[in-house]
């Protein structure tokens, strides 16, 4: 898809990129076990990638060569895909509740609330016949 086509069709481009990101996230979830490493929750929208050593910013900075700010989310997922979803990268899946518990966050904690929380849509399963939100 050329950049001229993307400029001429912004809505279609946005939808195509959104579907790509959803498939990419679904592939990451599958590659890292498809369920929470602590409680076994397998609902994809609840799962988050956890850096077991707690140094996700440093790991992404090392990978991407950034200083204090480094990309996460689908940029990191794409890196994982390109590198064959490395199993020795110190990553695991945790559900939101277990991830919050690990980092001392949650409704009964007085610590700073988690930043950058965004509602997540239901994700299409990678390779499924229906490549749409459901």
N, C-alpha and C positions, 0 to 999 in steps of 0.2 A: 504494500500500500504506500503510495507516494505521499510526500508531505503536501503536495498540491491537492490531492484527493482529501486528505485529512482536513485541510483548511476549508475546502468546499463542503465538507460533510461533517461538521463538528458533533452533531448529535449521534450519528452513526459511529463515529470514531470513539466517542465517550462510551457508548454501550459496548462496543467491541473490546475496548481496553478494560472496562469493568468486568466483563465475562472472563477475559484473560486473567485478571487478578484473582477472581474467585476460583478459577480452575487451578491456578498456581497455589493458592492457599490450601485448597483441598488436597493437592498433591503433597504439600509439606506435611499436612496433618496425617495423611496416610503413611508417608515415609517415616515418620517418627512415632508410629505405633497406633495412631487413631484413637487413643484414649488417655485419660489423665494417669500419669505415673503414680499418683498417690491414692486416689479414690476409685479410679476405673471409669469415671464419667466418659461416655463416648459421644455425647451430643456435640457436633462439630462447632457450633456457634459458641460453646462455652470454653473451648480449648484455646490455649495461648502457648506460644513457644517460650520456654524458660531456659535461661542460661544457668546451668547448675551451680556454677561458681559465683553467680551474682554479678558478674562483670560484663554485662551485655554491651554497654556503651564502649568500653575499652576494646572488646572483641570486634565490634563493628568499626571502630576507629582504625584498628590494625588492618582489617580487611580492606576498607575503602580509603584509607589514608587521610582521614579527616582529623582535625584537631579535637576541639571540645564537643562538637556536634557531629553526629553521624547518622546516616539514614537507617531506618528500620523498616518494618512492615514489608511491603511487597518487594522493595529493593533488596532486602536481605533474603527474602524467599527466592528471588531470582538467582542470587548468588549461590544459595544452597542447591538449587536445581542444576545450575551450570557445573557445580562441583560434585554432582552425584549424591546429594543429600548425605554429607559425611556423618557417619555414626560416632566418630571420635571427636566431635566438635564440642562436647560438653552440653548438648542440648537435649531437652525432653519436653513433652507436652504436660501441661498442668491445666486443670479447669480454672476458671476465674477465681472461685472460692479458695482453692488450694494455693494458687499463685498469690492471692492477696494475703492469705495466712502466712505464707513463707516470708513475705516482705513486711509483715506487721501492719497490713492495711485492712480496712473493713469497717462496718458500721459501728462497732463498739470500740474502735481505736481512736485515740486522740491525736494520732500522728497526721501529718499532712495528707490530704486525700490524693489519690492517684490522679495524675494529669493525663490529658489527651484521651480521655475515655470517649469513644464514639459508639453509637449503636451499630451493630453489625447485622447485615442481612443474612438470611439463610443462604448457604453456599451450595452451588451445584456440585455434584460429585464429579470428580475428574474422570473424563472418558465416558460419561453417561450419555444416553441418547438425547436427553433433554438438556440443553445447554442454557437454560434460562433460570431466573430466580423462581423459587417455589416456596 
